Each structure stands twice: as structure tokens, then as C-alpha cells.
Amino acid sequence: MGLAIITALVTILALFASISAIKNKNLLGIVFGLGTLGVFGWFTIATVINSAYPAVAH
């Protein structure tokens, strides 16, 4: 559960960084911010689905 929380926080910070880079028209910041957002966002979703989401009894 801790890994999912940490990656979610990094994803949120990458979102804010991307928005800030777009406002400042910083091309390199936009590229790295969106790249980080994509990688960590996907990793967050995969981690939550795989290990952080409680199992449902059938």
C-alpha cells in the first residue's frame, strides 16, 4: 500500500509540474513532466490494481 501512495504522490507532483511548465512555455519541462506523468501514472494504476486494491470474495 505504501508504494501505491508514494507513486500517486509523484504522479500528482508531475501533474503540477507539467501545468507549470505549460504556463511558462518551457518545452523541456513539458516533455519531462508529461513523460514522468505517463510513466508514474501508469505505474500507480498498475500497482493499485495488482496489490493495493482489496480482493473481492466470490
C-alpha positions in Angstrom: 0.0 0.0 0.0 2.9 2.3 0.7 4.3 2.0 -2.8 1.0 2.9 -4.3 0.7 6.1 -2.1 4.3 7.2 -3.0 3.8 6.7 -6.7 0.4 8.5 -6.5 2.1 11.5 -4.8 4.8 11.6 -7.5 2.1 11.4 -10.2 0.3 14.4 -8.6 3.5 16.4 -8.4 4.3 15.6 -12.0 0.9 16.9 -13.0 1.5 20.2 -11.2 5.0 20.4 -12.8 3.5 19.8 -16.2 0.9 22.5 -15.8 3.6 24.9 -14.5 5.9 24.1 -17.5 3.0 24.7 -19.9 2.2 28.1 -18.3 5.9 29.1 -18.6 6.2 27.7 -22.1 9.2 25.6 -21.0 9.5 22.9 -23.8 12.0 20.6 -21.9 9.9 20.9 -18.7 6.8 19.9 -20.7 8.5 16.9 -22.2 9.9 15.6 -18.9 6.8 16.5 -16.9 4.5 14.6 -19.3 6.9 11.7 -19.5 7.0 11.4 -15.8 3.3 11.8 -15.6 2.8 9.0 -18.1 5.2 6.6 -16.5 4.4 7.1 -12.9 0.7 7.4 -13.6 0.7 4.1 -15.3 2.8 2.5 -12.6 0.4 3.9 -10.0 -2.6 2.4 -11.7 -0.9 -0.9 -12.2 0.2 -1.1 -8.6 -3.2 -0.2 -7.2 -4.8 -2.9 -9.4 -2.2 -5.5 -8.7 -1.5 -5.2 -4.9 -3.3 -2.3 -3.2 -6.9 -2.9 -4.2 -8.7 -5.3 -1.7 -9.7 -8.6 -3.1 -13.4 -9.3 -3.5 -14.7 -12.7 -2.2 -16.6 -14.7 -4.8 
